[in-house]
Amino acid sequence: MELPKGTPVAYDTFEAKHVTTYLEEYADSHTYQVDSPNNPSPGFWNITVLGGGKSAADMVYAAVKANKHVSWIVRRSGEGPGIFVDPTPPDGYRNMVERGATQNATALNPSSFRPMQPWALELHQTPSKRDALGSKLFAADQRYKDHANYSGRQNALACFAKLEPSTSFFWTNGPIGMVQHDDFWDLISQKVLIYRADPIGTTASSILLEDGKEVPTDVLFCGTGWSSEYSFLSPSQIRELGLPHDRSSGSDKDWQHWQPYLDAADKQIISKYPILADPPPGSTRLAGDDIVPARLYRGIASLGDASIVFLGRAHVSNSFRGADTQAIWATAYWDGHIKLPPREQLRWEVAYMNAFSKRRYPTRGVDGVNFHGDLVWYTDSLITEAGLSSHRKGWWSNGDEPCLADDMRDCKDEYLTKYGTIK
């Protein structure tokens, strides 16, 4: 996509409306008018934003820039405020997201999609080196907190300290995003009233909180995420297609059949990566322990119906690269160029993926298809399984080069050259 001339760009990022416009034009779909904090209704003064993640942060920033009186509510019962990454990149990168999407940056990250280098595996498996491993894996958490300086920032309101996250970048047990604006922290710390409590009701002009506080509100924006459930499918279809569901809605026979695989996989994972046996205290699962994880090969293909795939159901840190690679994989799968493994091996691979997701991401991985820190190797595995290699550009030979969605630009031509057609 090409941005309109004069579009403000910060660290190679830009407003999401340009992506929306591109997609609408591409799909020849309707244009929807959405009330946005980029232009909050001029007749309203008190703007309240609910949520602790990146979408909420963007709404708060835009409302402050529009000279509104802004309150930010982060629920006590939720995941808490997110980690917001300093956008200033090291030399050679356009932003910190690019730096994180390299082989070297992910060298110590436990992965279910590639073998770890011997030197890195030694750090994981040698007790005397565990402290050194932890200092490397968790260094980013403190670095981003120091950048925001929640407790000591000059001229900050006292409530600004309530935004300090308990989220860990490594465990991804809460929202993570990148700040695009250099004045973000100064504006938020000096202009925004922060509340850490659950809403319990409303009046004609306010939000009522569980701690007795009343937040003046003319307009409420919700940055609370979205549901990944498939409401148009019946409970039996959800089970048959292998989508996450509560154990009570399935059969004990199916649970008992899968559990030995899951237990064996979990034992193997802990043996290989002992650090995953000790998740951070207070990690609250987004779903209960009785959730049946997604039984989807590669986080995409149903084991019960080869005529359907679920794109975008697996979680990765770069949705654009994830969308491209999953679409390529699904095309090759339906064209008959990818064959599923034998039944026993298939069950083991899916169970290992499920168990790894739950161990690696104790809050968000219970659905069995969370690959947030595995962007590089999950997407590479999809393209190589489709029989392609043109995506392996500079990042493949240079561990400091980032993996980007643009790496896929030659895959269509390579696919047509290799297979002749797309069915």
NUFIVO-327133 format. One record per residue (C-alpha): residue number from 1; residue in three letters; x, y, z. Coordinates in Angstrom, 2 decimals. Example, Ala and Ser with C-alpha at 12.3 -4.5 7.8 and 13.67 -1.06 7.14 Angstrom:
<nodes>
   nr  rest        u        v        w
    1   ALA    12.30    -4.50     7.80
    2   SER    13.67    -1.06     7.14
</nodes>
This chain:
<nodes>
   nr  rest        u        v        w
    1   MET     0.00     0.00     0.00
    2   GLU     1.07     3.59    -0.65
    3   LEU     0.43     6.33     1.86
    4   PRO    -1.11     9.62     0.72
    5   LYS     1.42    12.38     0.23
    6   GLY     2.11    14.25     3.44
    7   THR     0.91    11.45     5.76
    8   PRO     2.52    11.84     9.21
    9   VAL     4.89     8.92     9.82
   10   ALA     6.64     8.18    13.12
   11   TYR     9.24     5.40    13.28
   12   ASP     7.77     3.88    10.11
   13   THR     4.29     3.70    11.67
   14   PHE     1.16     5.62    10.74
   15   GLU    -2.51     5.90    11.62
   16   ALA    -4.54     2.72    11.20
   17   LYS    -7.13     4.54     9.09
   18   HIS    -4.80     4.26     6.09
   19   VAL    -4.77     0.46     6.38
   20   THR    -8.55     0.46     6.74
   21   THR    -8.93     2.58     3.60
   22   TYR    -6.58     0.28     1.69
   23   LEU    -8.48    -2.85     2.72
   24   GLU   -11.87    -1.36     1.92
   25   GLU   -10.75    -0.30    -1.54
   26   TYR    -9.04    -3.64    -2.13
   27   ALA   -12.14    -5.61    -1.20
   28   ASP   -14.47    -3.15    -2.93
   29   SER   -16.47    -3.00     0.29
   30   HIS   -18.57    -0.35     1.96
   31   THR   -17.13     2.60     3.85
   32   TYR   -18.23     2.80     7.46
   33   GLN   -18.38     6.01     9.48
   34   VAL   -16.91     5.45    12.94
   35   ASP   -16.90     7.93    15.80
   36   SER   -13.20     8.09    16.63
   37   PRO   -11.14     9.85    19.29
   38   ASN    -9.11    11.24    16.39
   39   ASN   -11.99    13.68    16.21
   40   PRO   -14.03    13.28    19.42
   41   SER   -17.42    14.96    19.16
   42   PRO   -16.70    18.65    19.66
   43   GLY   -19.70    19.08    21.98
   44   PHE   -18.23    16.75    24.62
   45   TRP   -15.52    17.56    27.14
   46   ASN   -15.06    14.60    29.50
   47   ILE   -13.60    11.67    27.58
   48   THR   -13.10     8.34    29.39
   49   VAL   -11.17     5.40    27.96
   50   LEU   -11.56     1.88    29.35
   51   GLY    -8.78    -0.66    28.78
   52   GLY    -5.07    -1.11    29.44
   53   GLY    -3.61    -2.03    26.06
   54   LYS    -2.33    -0.31    22.94
   55   SER    -5.74     0.55    21.49
   56   ALA    -6.73     2.24    24.73
   57   ALA    -3.42     4.11    24.86
   58   ASP    -3.95     5.42    21.31
   59   MET    -7.45     6.61    22.21
   60   VAL    -6.16     8.38    25.32
   61   TYR    -3.38    10.10    23.38
   62   ALA    -5.69    11.24    20.59
   63   ALA    -8.22    12.63    23.07
   64   VAL    -5.50    14.57    24.93
   65   LYS    -4.25    16.00    21.63
   66   ALA    -7.82    17.11    20.94
   67   ASN    -7.66    19.15    24.19
   68   LYS   -10.22    17.06    26.05
   69   HIS   -10.38    16.29    29.77
   70   VAL    -9.29    12.65    29.74
   71   SER    -9.71     9.83    32.27
   72   TRP    -8.18     6.40    31.75
   73   ILE    -9.70     3.39    33.56
   74   VAL    -7.65     0.19    33.76
   75   ARG    -9.65    -2.62    35.32
   76   ARG    -8.31    -4.20    38.50
   77   SER    -9.71    -7.59    37.42
   78   GLY    -8.08    -7.47    33.97
   79   GLU    -4.50    -7.94    32.84
   80   GLY    -3.53    -4.48    34.01
   81   PRO    -1.76    -1.76    32.03
   82   GLY     0.43    -2.86    29.17
   83   ILE     4.12    -2.54    28.49
   84   PHE     4.59     0.26    25.98
   85   VAL     7.87    -0.04    24.15
   86   ASP    10.12     2.92    23.54
   87   PRO    10.02     3.40    19.74
   88   THR    13.55     4.79    19.45
   89   PRO    15.38     2.09    17.49
   90   PRO    19.02     1.07    17.57
   91   ASP    21.06     2.05    14.52
   92   GLY    19.89     0.31    11.36
   93   TYR    16.24    -0.23    12.38
   94   ARG    13.16     1.84    11.74
   95   ASN    11.60     0.96    15.11
   96   MET    12.01    -1.42    18.04
   97   VAL     9.51    -3.89    16.57
   98   GLU    11.93    -4.54    13.72
   99   ARG    14.75    -5.14    16.19
  100   GLY    12.66    -7.75    17.97
  101   ALA    11.88    -9.64    14.76
  102   THR    15.42   -10.89    14.17
  103   GLN    17.13   -14.22    14.69
  104   ASN    19.58   -12.78    17.21
  105   ALA    16.91   -11.03    19.27
  106   THR    14.99   -14.30    19.60
  107   ALA    17.98   -16.61    20.09
  108   LEU    17.14   -17.33    23.75
  109   ASN    13.40   -17.56    23.21
  110   PRO    12.02   -21.10    23.75
  111   SER    10.35   -22.16    20.53
  112   SER     8.30   -25.11    19.39
  113   PHE     9.08   -24.45    15.73
  114   ARG    12.88   -24.66    15.57
  115   PRO    15.77   -26.21    17.54
  116   MET    17.64   -23.83    19.83
  117   GLN    21.32   -23.16    19.25
  118   PRO    23.54   -25.29    21.57
  119   TRP    25.03   -22.29    23.38
  120   ALA    21.56   -20.92    24.13
  121   LEU    20.18   -24.30    25.19
  122   GLU    23.08   -24.65    27.62
  123   LEU    21.99   -21.47    29.38
  124   HIS    18.50   -22.91    29.76
  125   GLN    19.59   -26.31    31.03
  126   THR    22.50   -25.40    33.31
  127   PRO    21.32   -24.36    36.81
  128   SER    24.47   -22.32    37.51
  129   LYS    23.77   -20.22    34.41
  130   ARG    20.07   -19.67    35.11
  131   ASP    20.61   -16.22    36.67
  132   ALA    22.52   -15.07    33.61
  133   LEU    19.69   -16.36    31.44
  134   GLY    17.08   -14.51    33.49
  135   SER    18.99   -11.23    33.30
  136   LYS    18.96   -11.48    29.52
  137   LEU    15.34   -12.58    29.14
  138   PHE    13.85   -10.03    31.52
  139   ALA    16.10    -7.03    30.84
  140   ALA    13.53    -5.49    28.50
  141   ASP    10.88    -5.33    31.22
  142   GLN    12.88    -2.93    33.37
  143   ARG    14.25    -1.01    30.40
  144   TYR    10.78     0.03    29.26
  145   LYS     9.67     0.86    32.81
  146   ASP    12.73     3.06    33.23
  147   HIS    11.91     4.87    30.00
  148   ALA     8.41     5.75    31.20
  149   ASN     9.69     6.48    34.76
  150   TYR     6.30     5.85    36.38
  151   SER     7.30     6.78    39.92
  152   GLY     9.76     9.60    39.35
  153   ARG     8.76    11.38    36.18
  154   GLN     9.07    15.13    36.45
  155   ASN     5.79    17.10    36.65
  156   ALA     3.73    13.88    36.55
  157   LEU     0.39    13.61    38.33
  158   ALA     0.45    11.29    41.36
  159   CYS    -1.94     8.87    39.64
  160   PHE     0.53     8.31    36.78
  161   ALA     2.30     5.66    38.88
  162   LYS    -0.83     3.49    38.55
  163   LEU     0.14     2.83    34.94
  164   GLU     3.25     0.85    35.90
  165   PRO     2.70    -2.66    34.52
  166   SER     3.33    -6.00    36.14
  167   THR     3.32    -7.49    32.66
  168   SER     6.48    -9.27    31.53
  169   PHE     7.70    -8.86    27.98
  170   PHE     9.03   -12.43    28.03
  171   TRP     5.89   -14.07    29.42
  172   THR     3.53   -11.82    27.41
  173   ASN     1.07   -12.01    30.31
  174   GLY    -0.54    -8.69    29.45
  175   PRO    -0.87    -6.12    26.67
  176   ILE     2.25    -5.05    24.76
  177   GLY     2.50    -2.17    22.30
  178   MET     4.83     0.45    20.90
  179   VAL     4.58     4.16    21.59
  180   GLN     4.79     6.07    18.31
  181   HIS     4.88     9.64    19.61
  182   ASP     7.82    11.29    21.34
  183   ASP     5.50    13.40    23.53
  184   PHE     3.34    10.45    24.63
  185   TRP     4.68    10.00    28.16
  186   ASP     4.84    13.70    28.97
  187   LEU     1.25    14.22    27.88
  188   ILE    -0.13    11.12    29.61
  189   SER     1.74    11.76    32.86
  190   GLN     0.68    15.41    33.10
  191   LYS    -2.79    15.47    31.52
  192   VAL    -4.57    12.16    32.17
  193   LEU    -6.33    10.95    35.33
  194   ILE    -5.56     7.25    35.85
  195   TYR    -7.92     4.87    37.69
  196   ARG    -7.21     1.23    38.60
  197   ALA   -10.63    -0.19    39.50
  198   ASP   -13.52    -2.05    37.89
  199   PRO   -16.56    -0.08    36.66
  200   ILE   -19.75    -1.11    38.45
  201   GLY   -22.32     1.27    36.99
  202   THR   -23.09     4.60    35.40
  203   THR   -25.03     7.80    36.00
  204   ALA   -26.19    10.25    33.37
  205   SER   -22.77    11.88    33.39
  206   SER   -20.26     9.54    35.03
  207   ILE   -18.79     6.05    35.39
  208   LEU   -19.05     4.52    38.88
  209   LEU   -16.08     2.50    40.12
  210   GLU   -15.89    -0.28    42.69
  211   ASP   -13.71     1.84    45.01
  212   GLY   -16.42     4.49    45.30
  213   LYS   -14.89     6.97    42.87
  214   GLU   -17.02     8.64    40.21
  215   VAL   -15.42     9.47    36.87
  216   PRO   -17.02    12.41    34.97
  217   THR   -17.84    11.04    31.52
  218   ASP   -19.54    12.46    28.44
  219   VAL   -18.13     9.88    26.02
  220   LEU   -16.76     6.40    26.83
  221   PHE   -14.35     4.66    24.46
  222   CYS   -13.67     0.96    25.04
  223   GLY   -10.23    -0.37    24.18
  224   THR   -10.94    -3.73    25.76
  225   GLY   -10.02    -6.07    22.92
  226   TRP   -12.33    -8.47    21.12
  227   SER   -13.69   -11.95    21.41
  228   SER   -12.13   -14.68    19.27
  229   GLU   -15.17   -16.91    19.65
  230   TYR   -17.18   -18.06    16.64
  231   SER   -20.73   -17.20    17.65
  232   PHE   -22.13   -18.35    14.30
  233   LEU   -21.03   -21.95    14.98
  234   SER   -22.98   -24.32    17.20
  235   PRO   -21.28   -25.90    20.25
  236   SER   -21.11   -29.24    18.44
  237   GLN   -19.49   -27.63    15.37
  238   ILE   -16.93   -25.89    17.58
  239   ARG   -15.97   -29.23    19.13
  240   GLU   -15.90   -31.11    15.83
  241   LEU   -13.78   -28.47    14.11
  242   GLY   -11.27   -28.41    16.95
  243   LEU   -11.81   -24.87    18.22
  244   PRO   -11.22   -24.00    21.90
  245   HIS   -14.15   -24.84    24.14
  246   ASP   -14.97   -25.61    27.74
  247   ARG   -14.27   -29.19    28.73
  248   SER   -17.78   -29.56    30.16
  249   SER   -19.25   -29.14    26.67
  250   GLY   -17.23   -32.04    25.22
  251   SER   -16.85   -35.71    25.93
  252   ASP   -14.65   -37.24    28.62
  253   LYS   -13.55   -39.83    26.08
  254   ASP   -12.02   -37.18    23.85
  255   TRP   -10.35   -35.49    26.83
  256   GLN    -8.89   -38.79    28.04
  257   HIS    -7.60   -39.57    24.56
  258   TRP    -5.67   -36.30    24.29
  259   GLN    -4.47   -35.94    27.88
  260   PRO    -1.59   -38.48    27.69
  261   TYR    -0.17   -36.60    24.71
  262   LEU    -0.48   -33.28    26.54
  263   ASP     1.10   -34.63    29.72
  264   ALA     4.02   -36.17    27.82
  265   ALA     4.55   -32.97    25.84
  266   ASP     4.45   -30.82    28.98
  267   LYS     7.02   -33.03    30.69
  268   GLN     9.33   -32.81    27.68
  269   ILE     8.98   -29.02    27.48
  270   ILE     9.81   -28.50    31.16
  271   SER    12.80   -30.79    30.89
  272   LYS    14.16   -28.84    27.95
  273   TYR    13.27   -25.35    29.23
  274   PRO    13.14   -25.42    33.07
  275   ILE    12.41   -21.71    33.22
  276   LEU     8.91   -22.40    31.87
  277   ALA     8.08   -24.39    35.01
  278   ASP     7.96   -21.18    37.06
  279   PRO     5.55   -18.62    35.58
  280   PRO     5.39   -15.22    37.26
  281   PRO     3.18   -15.05    40.38
  282   GLY    -0.27   -13.64    39.85
  283   SER    -0.56   -14.76    36.23
  284   THR    -4.28   -14.92    35.62
  285   ARG    -5.36   -17.15    32.78
  286   LEU    -7.76   -15.58    30.31
  287   ALA    -9.64   -18.88    30.40
  288   GLY    -9.86   -21.64    32.98
  289   ASP    -7.72   -24.74    33.19
  290   ASP   -10.65   -26.78    31.88
  291   ILE   -10.48   -25.15    28.47
  292   VAL    -9.90   -27.61    25.63
  293   PRO    -7.22   -25.98    23.41
  294   ALA    -7.48   -25.58    19.66
  295   ARG    -6.86   -28.86    17.86
  296   LEU    -5.65   -27.14    14.70
  297   TYR    -2.62   -28.29    12.74
  298   ARG    -0.16   -25.40    12.57
  299   GLY    -2.82   -23.37    14.37
  300   ILE    -4.79   -23.31    11.10
  301   ALA    -6.22   -26.58     9.76
  302   SER    -9.07   -28.48    11.39
  303   LEU    -8.30   -32.13    12.07
  304   GLY   -11.95   -33.02    11.62
  305   ASP   -12.80   -31.23     8.36
  306   ALA   -10.25   -30.61     5.60
  307   SER   -12.57   -28.14     3.87
  308   ILE   -12.08   -25.40     6.47
  309   VAL    -9.12   -23.46     7.83
  310   PHE    -8.98   -20.77    10.50
  311   LEU    -6.75   -17.89     9.48
  312   GLY    -5.80   -15.37    12.14
  313   ARG    -6.78   -17.65    15.04
  314   ALA    -3.15   -18.18    16.12
  315   HIS    -1.54   -15.22    17.88
  316   VAL     1.70   -13.72    16.51
  317   SER     3.38   -10.39    17.19
  318   ASN     3.13    -9.12    13.59
  319   SER    -0.36    -9.64    12.17
  320   PHE     0.65    -8.61     8.66
  321   ARG     3.42   -11.21     8.35
  322   GLY     1.20   -13.75    10.06
  323   ALA    -1.69   -13.11     7.66
  324   ASP     0.52   -13.38     4.59
  325   THR     2.18   -16.62     5.63
  326   GLN    -1.03   -18.30     6.77
  327   ALA    -2.75   -17.40     3.49
  328   ILE     0.15   -18.90     1.52
  329   TRP     0.12   -22.03     3.66
  330   ALA    -3.66   -22.44     3.32
  331   THR    -3.42   -22.05    -0.47
  332   ALA    -0.77   -24.78    -0.68
  333   TYR    -2.80   -26.98     1.69
  334   TRP    -5.97   -26.76    -0.37
  335   ASP    -4.04   -27.12    -3.61
  336   GLY    -2.80   -30.47    -2.30
  337   HIS     0.84   -29.51    -1.87
  338   ILE     0.80   -30.00     1.90
  339   LYS    -0.12   -33.35     3.38
  340   LEU    -0.95   -33.75     7.06
  341   PRO     1.28   -36.18     9.00
  342   PRO     0.05   -39.67     9.92
  343   ARG    -2.64   -39.62    12.62
  344   GLU    -0.40   -40.49    15.57
  345   GLN     2.28   -37.98    14.63
  346   LEU    -0.40   -35.38    13.93
  347   ARG    -1.87   -35.74    17.41
  348   TRP     1.57   -35.47    18.99
  349   GLU     2.50   -32.32    17.05
  350   VAL    -0.79   -30.62    17.91
  351   ALA    -0.56   -31.67    21.57
  352   TYR     3.02   -30.38    21.78
  353   MET     1.95   -27.08    20.23
  354   ASN    -0.92   -26.81    22.74
  355   ALA     1.24   -27.66    25.75
  356   PHE     3.98   -25.29    24.64
  357   SER     1.53   -22.42    24.16
  358   LYS     0.16   -22.91    27.67
  359   ARG     3.61   -23.12    29.29
  360   ARG     5.23   -20.33    27.28
  361   TYR     2.34   -17.87    27.75
  362   PRO     0.68   -18.72    31.10
  363   THR    -1.95   -16.00    30.79
  364   ARG    -2.83   -15.95    27.10
  365   GLY    -1.64   -19.33    25.84
  366   VAL    -4.29   -21.60    27.33
  367   ASP    -6.09   -21.71    23.96
  368   GLY    -3.11   -23.64    22.59
  369   VAL    -2.28   -21.39    19.63
  370   ASN    -0.30   -18.47    21.06
  371   PHE     2.97   -17.98    19.16
  372   HIS     3.62   -14.34    20.09
  373   GLY     7.38   -14.69    20.56
  374   ASP     7.70   -17.18    17.71
  375   LEU     7.00   -14.84    14.81
  376   VAL    10.27   -15.57    13.01
  377   TRP    10.16   -19.36    13.17
  378   TYR     6.41   -19.98    13.05
  379   THR     6.03   -17.99     9.84
  380   ASP     9.20   -19.50     8.35
  381   SER     7.89   -23.01     9.06
  382   LEU     4.62   -22.26     7.26
  383   ILE     6.30   -20.99     4.09
  384   THR     8.87   -23.78     3.94
  385   GLU     6.16   -26.41     4.46
  386   ALA     4.41   -24.84     1.45
  387   GLY     7.59   -25.64    -0.52
  388   LEU     8.77   -22.04    -0.93
  389   SER    11.97   -20.27     0.03
  390   SER    11.94   -16.79    -1.53
  391   HIS    10.90   -15.30     1.81
  392   ARG    14.34   -16.11     3.19
  393   LYS    15.93   -12.80     2.36
  394   GLY    18.50   -10.83     4.33
  395   TRP    17.25   -12.07     7.71
  396   TRP    18.09   -15.68     6.82
  397   SER    21.83   -15.07     6.41
  398   ASN    22.15   -12.09     8.75
  399   GLY    20.88   -12.63    12.29
  400   ASP    20.40    -8.90    12.81
  401   GLU    18.13    -8.38     9.78
  402   PRO    14.40    -8.17    10.63
  403   CYS    11.69   -10.47     9.30
  404   LEU     8.94    -8.38     7.70
  405   ALA     5.67    -8.92     5.85
  406   ASP     7.42    -7.54     2.77
  407   ASP     9.59   -10.68     2.70
  408   MET     6.62   -12.45     1.09
  409   ARG     6.48   -10.22    -1.98
  410   ASP     8.02   -12.86    -4.28
  411   CYS     6.14   -15.85    -2.91
  412   LYS     3.22   -15.65    -5.35
  413   ASP     5.48   -15.74    -8.41
  414   GLU     7.59   -18.50    -6.85
  415   TYR     4.43   -20.49    -6.13
  416   LEU     3.13   -20.15    -9.70
  417   THR     6.54   -21.03   -11.15
  418   LYS     6.82   -24.12    -8.98
  419   TYR     3.24   -25.42    -9.10
  420   GLY     1.97   -23.84   -12.31
  421   THR    -1.39   -22.65   -11.00
  422   ILE    -3.54   -21.93    -7.99
  423   LYS    -6.57   -24.19    -7.93
</nodes>
